[in-house]
Each structure stands twice: as C-alpha cells, then as structure tokens.
C-alpha cells in the first residue's frame, strides 16, 4: 500500500494531497473539528456508529480540511464532506427544512459549523431513505428506476 493510501472497509483508498488537501490541518485543528462535529451530531440524534462513520468520511474525503477542494470531470467537491455544488445545495435546503434554519448555500459553503450540520442532516436523511427502501416489496430495478 502506498503511503498516500489508507485501508478503509477492506479497500485501499487514496488520500487527497496537494493544494487545499490533506496535510494542511494541524492536529489541534483536526481534534477541534472532531469535537465540534461530535457535539453537533449527538445533539441531532445521530448514533455513535453514525458519528464514527461521518468522522471517517471527513478523514478520507478532506483530511479534516474544511477548505479542501477536489475537481474531477468538471465538478468541484468542497469541504469536509466533499459535496459538489448540486448535492450541497440540495442538502442545505433539506437541512433548513428539517431544522427550521436558514443557512445560505453560498455564504455558508466554507463555514465549518454549517458543513458539519449539513453532513449530519444528510446522513440522517440517507438512513431514513435506506430504511424506507428496505421495508418496501420492490425489486432492485423498481427502486433504482422509480420516478
């Protein structure tokens, strides 16, 4: 395994390096982000396992760098969770609806607390969707192509 890779769920995953990538965050900054995220996500009702999964996601996607940017195939992925513009906008809209807040998807894009809140909300919504799907008696084709 190369030194820019980590083993995650049995697979070697390349860590993003370079400008605004992993390595630009000190250990105290990383620990402060993890502590803040833990407190926010716990207050949102996420389980310890869900919080651990989100912390691992931040590590792999951005190296805990809220300014991390990665461009691939014309899309730019930004922040702790590496959301592209469309997904970020949808996730902020959903967060605002679920938590009666008014985050601005443009102004809050690089804000650490906003990124953490939106990641937690996105995780909760994804889990709800997965639970809904698993309770349905639909085939995989019906689930995948349902409109």
N, C-alpha and C positions, 0 to 999 in steps of 0.2 A: 504494500500500500504506500503510495507516495505521501510525502509529508504535508501536502495540501489537501489530504482527504481524511475523512472520519468514517468509521463504520457505524451505520445507523440502520437498525432493523435488518441486519444481515447484508446490507449493501454498502459498497464504498461510495461515499458522496463527496464530490469536490467542494472544497470551501472557496467561496469567492474571495479573491485577493485584489489588491490594487487600489486605485483611486476610490475613496469613499467605501472601501470594502472592509473585510475583516482585518483586524490589526490596528485600526485607528481608534480603539476604545480601550481605556485603561481598566485594570482590574477593579478599582473602586467605582468607576462609571458603570461597568458591567453589573457589579453587585447592586448598585443603587437602582438600576433598571429592573433587575430581577425582583428586588424587594418591593418596588412600586407596583410592578405587574402582579406579583403575588397578592398584595393587599387589594388591588382593584378587582382582580378576577375572583378572589374569595368573596368580596362584597357583592359581586354579580351572581354568586351562587354556583360557580364552577367547582367541580370536584378536584381533589388533589391530583388525580390522574390527568384530568383535562388541563390543569395548570402546568403539570410537568410536560405534557405534550406541547403546549404553547411555548414554554421556555426552551424546549429542544428546537422548536420551529424557529424561534428568534436566533438561536445559536447558529443553526445551519443556514438560514436564509440571509442573515445580515451580520452575524458575529456580534450581535447586540449593538450595532451601529444604527441609530435612527436616521442617519443621513445616507446610508448605503444606497447606491443606485446600481442597477444592472440592466443593460439593454440587450435584448435578444429578439431577432426577427422583427425589428421595428417597434417593439413595445418596451417601455421603460418601467422597471419594477423598483419601487422606492420603499425605504423604511424598514422597520423591524420585521415586518411580515412579508415584505417584498410584494405588495399589491400593485397591480398595474392600474392605470387611471380608471378604467371602466369598473373593475371589481372594487376599487377603493370607493368610488362614487356610490355604487350600489350598497356597499357595506356601511358607509356613513349614513345614507338615507334610512337603512334598516335600523341602525343604532339609534338615530334620532327618534324614529317612530317608537321603538321598543322602550326607550328610556326617557322619553319626553324632553330631549335636549335639542340643541340647535347648533351642532357642530357644522362648520363650513368646510366642505370637502376640499376647497382650495387653500384657505387660510390655515387649516389645521393639519395639512399634509405632512409637515415636518415636526409637528408637536409630539413629544414623547408620550404624554398622558393620553392624547387623542388616539395615537396609534395603538396604545395598549387597550383602551376602551373598545375600539373598533375590532381589534383582534379577538377580544373576549366575546363580544356580541356575535361575531362571525362564527366562532367556534360553537356557541350555543345554538345558533340557527342551523348550522350544518348537522349537529347532533339531532335536533328536532326533525329535520328532513330525513335523516337516515332512519330514525325510529319510525316515522310515518311510513316510509317505503317498506321497511321490514314487516309492518303489520298488514300490508296490502297483499291481496292474492293476485298480483300481476306478474306476468313473465318479465324477464330482463328486457326483452325487446319493447314491451309496453311501457316500462319505466323509462328506458333510455330515449324513446322516440315520442313519448306522450307530449302533446301540445295543448 
